[in-house]
Amino acid sequence: MKSDVQIRADIAVALHFSRLIRDGNISIAASDGVVTLGGTVPSYLDLLAAERAVRAISGVRALAQEISVELPEAHVRDDGALTYSVADALLWHVTLGERLRATVAAGAVTLEGDVDWTFQAAEAIHAVSGLQGVVCVIDRIVLKRGCETPRPSITFAHAA
């Protein structure tokens, strides 16, 4: 099992060399394989990239993510403008029609509604995560049970 010192060092290297994380101020703490990330990053995508980098490190048993997004002044948008962008992103990138609703408060986007497939929820979250002004995405999308969409079935023939 890796020591906490080695885990912290591995995370520091992964964060430093990640092309997806821009100028952030991320602190790393580790205790018995439980990692806590703190500090600030300039976008929600940077926060997600930091989480992915930590989850890829062997020896990490759990992650407490306490990073906050501090948007550069030029990227701050009022909630009204951001709401229009979110609605457009869902319309342009996701084939869900009227099934999802978005609420924006202080840059936090909450997605609600139901979908037939998990990839649809992932696509909706992806579509809004990179929008300028988003500080977090709260996923309240429900996978619809017993949907009408037929699931593909695969049958294998056995050779004699």
Order of alpha helices (4+ residues) and beta strands (2+ residues): alpha-beta-beta-alpha-beta-beta-alpha-beta-beta-alpha-beta
